[in-house]
Amino acid sequence: MEAKAFANNIRISPRKVRIVANLVRGKNVGDALAILRHTPKHASRVVEKTLRSAMANAENNHDMNVNQLYVSTIFVDAGPTLKRIHPRSRGQAFSIFKRTSKLTVKVSERE
């Protein structure tokens, strides 16, 4: 039995969110929350919020024990890219890609 939580259209590039997601993969939720609280990255707030949502889903929807939960799966996919134009000299225009992310967190009970 797994409980899931999603965060879509995060305005951080997937590469930066993956750095934080790799820190908590496979950890107990208490350890994962402690790691995220002390990680000085902007993405750690988003990952922590999504992990807390998955924990609440496990407790309320699936009647799981919160003390025995661990992060079974966490992955980051690319969301829609916002395309912007930066004007340059001689009438040129350079593209700027503002990337977004989709975060998926799944928690399970240890046996």
Long-range contacts (C-beta under 8 A, 24 or more apart in sequence): 1-62, 1-64, 1-108, 1-109, 2-72, 2-73, 2-106, 2-107, 2-108, 3-54, 3-55, 3-57, 3-58, 3-61, 3-62, 3-64, 3-106, 3-107, 3-108, 4-54, 4-57, 4-104, 4-105, 4-106, 5-50, 5-51, 5-53, 5-54, 5-57, 5-104, 5-105, 6-50, 6-102, 6-103, 6-104, 6-105, 7-46, 7-49, 7-50, 7-101, 7-102, 7-103, 8-79, 8-102, 8-103, 9-79, 9-80, 9-100, 9-101, 9-102, 10-43, 10-46, 10-79, 10-100, 10-101, 10-102, 10-103, 11-98, 11-100, 12-42, 12-43, 12-46, 12-100, 12-101, 13-99, 13-100, 13-101, 14-76, 14-77, 14-78, 14-79, 14-99, 14-101, 16-41, 16-42, 16-43, 17-43, 17-46, 17-47, 17-76, 17-101, 17-103, 18-76, 19-43, 20-44, 20-47, 21-47, 21-74, 21-75, 21-76, 21-103, 24-51, 24-71, 24-74, 25-71, 25-73, 25-74, 26-70, 26-71, 26-72, 27-70, 27-71, 28-69, 28-70, 28-71, 28-110, 29-55, 29-66, 29-69, 29-70, 29-71, 29-107, 30-67, 32-71, 46-103, 47-74, 47-103, 47-105, 50-103, 50-105, 51-105, 51-107, 53-105, 54-105, 54-106, 54-107, 55-107, 58-107, 58-109, 64-107, 64-109, 65-109, 68-109, 68-110, 69-107, 69-108, 69-109, 69-110, 70-107, 70-108, 70-109, 70-110, 71-105, 71-106, 71-107, 72-106, 72-107, 72-108, 73-104, 73-105, 73-106, 74-103, 74-104, 74-105, 74-106, 75-103, 75-104, 76-101, 76-102, 76-103, 76-104, 77-101, 77-102, 77-104, 78-102
